[in-house]
Amino acid sequence: MTIHNIALGYQRDWWPILMSGFMRNALIGGTIVAVAAGLIGYFVVVRHSAFAAHALAHIGLPGATGAVLVGVPVVVGLGVFCVGGALVIGLLGKRATDREVVTGTVLSMATGLGLFFNSQATKSSSTMTNVLFGNVLAISHEQLVGFAVLLAVLAVSVGIIYRPLLFSSVNAPVAEAKGVPVRVLSVMFMALLGLTVTMAVQAVGTLLLFALVVTPAATAIMLTPRPVMAMVISTAISLVAVWLGLTASAMFNLPPSFLIVSIACAIWSAVWASNRRRRVAAHALDEPTDALPILTSSTRPASATSGV
């Protein structure tokens, strides 16, 4: 068996690589995806929809392979299945428990379709690889235009429904009692999530999407309780992960998706460890006070209760 060495290591000509046309498209496309992920990721975490976000990426897989089968652009099939699956989940999954069941059912059906389409389309193996692992370096100018349009739709939509969406995300029963259209907002949110997933899959793939959409938002929520600030921090973390990941890939000849996800996860790990140390330190300071016995009539010494 022959083992081929992978050309890893520092590349002295990394700056011209970083300034090349394909890398410039990757930076612009990655930036758009990072901003979109930062906008929607906060609501994904607050609404406990992380499983739905992860599942939608896989639901888009049969759309991509089916597009190859019928001869239409891959992004069209990807978008139809992502947004279509999101709408089904939003319509049928009103409560969190319902969403879990509906999401799992739709995911199972989509996985079966993906296997069927892949068996029929002989040229879909490379498509499946790109969808599973992403290929940010292959983003074209036409895709950038589509990304920009989708980001504009996402930003305007989130701006319009921000307050009622936040209210229904934090306390759905009270929001519904106040007359907030919780079901409509759920469907709209899932549709926006489907659009975001359609973009993000093309950058980091279905298997790594979770780390770009959910991980930065989860990190931001650990840093601040303020929704707007959490969205800003989440977007900043996503941007740092994309920019540093692409730069490091040019410098060391490593897969950019791997580096982007690794950086996002490393930031989350550092914040989580810092928060844990603070909690342990705070608990240690409170422990002596909490450990003092409370003298009640049942625990007080006999001499205290007998008046001696």
VENURTA-V9272 format. One record per residue. N is the residue number from 1. D_FIRST is the distance of its C-alpha to the first C-alpha in whole Angstrom. Layout:
BEGIN
N:D_FIRST  N:D_FIRST
END
This chain:
BEGIN
1:0  2:4  3:7  4:10  5:13  6:16  7:19  8:21  9:24  10:28  11:29  12:32  13:33  14:33  15:36  16:36  17:33  18:35  19:38  20:37  21:38  22:35  23:35  24:39  25:38  26:36  27:38  28:41  29:39  30:38  31:42  32:43  33:41  34:41  35:45  36:45  37:43  38:45  39:48  40:47  41:45  42:48  43:49  44:46  45:46  46:50  47:50  48:47  49:45  50:42  51:40  52:42  53:40  54:37  55:37  56:39  57:36  58:34  59:37  60:36  61:33  62:34  63:37  64:34  65:32  66:36  67:37  68:34  69:35  70:39  71:38  72:39  73:38  74:36  75:38  76:41  77:39  78:38  79:41  80:43  81:41  82:41  83:45  84:45  85:44  86:45  87:49  88:48  89:47  90:50  91:53  92:52  93:51  94:54  95:54  96:50  97:50  98:50  99:48  100:45  101:46  102:46  103:43  104:41  105:42  106:42  107:38  108:37  109:39  110:37  111:34  112:35  113:36  114:33  115:30  116:33  117:33  118:29  119:29  120:32  121:30  122:27  123:27  124:28  125:24  126:24  127:28  128:27  129:24  130:27  131:29  132:27  133:26  134:29  135:29  136:32  137:31  138:31  139:35  140:37  141:41  142:42  143:40  144:42  145:45  146:44  147:43  148:47  149:49  150:47  151:48  152:51  153:52  154:50  155:52  156:56  157:55  158:54  159:57  160:59  161:58  162:58  163:61  164:61  165:57  166:57  167:60  168:58  169:55  170:57  171:59  172:59  173:62  174:64  175:63  176:64  177:67  178:68  179:67  180:64  181:62  182:59  183:58  184:58  185:56  186:54  187:53  188:53  189:51  190:48  191:48  192:48  193:45  194:44  195:44  196:43  197:39  198:39  199:39  200:37  201:34  202:34  203:33  204:31  205:30  206:31  207:29  208:30  209:34  210:36  211:35  212:37  213:40  214:41  215:39  216:42  217:45  218:44  219:44  220:47  221:49  222:48  223:50  224:53  225:55  226:56  227:55  228:55  229:54  230:51  231:50  232:50  233:48  234:46  235:46  236:45  237:42  238:41  239:42  240:40  241:37  242:37  243:38  244:36  245:33  246:33  247:34  248:31  249:29  250:30  251:30  252:27  253:25  254:24  255:25  256:28  257:29  258:27  259:29  260:32  261:32  262:31  263:34  264:36  265:35  266:36  267:39  268:40  269:39  270:41  271:44  272:43  273:43  274:46  275:48  276:47  277:49  278:52  279:52  280:52  281:54  282:57  283:57  284:57  285:60  286:62  287:61  288:64  289:66  290:65  291:65  292:68  293:70  294:73  295:76  296:77  297:80  298:78  299:76  300:79  301:80  302:83  303:85  304:85  305:85  306:88  307:90  308:90
END
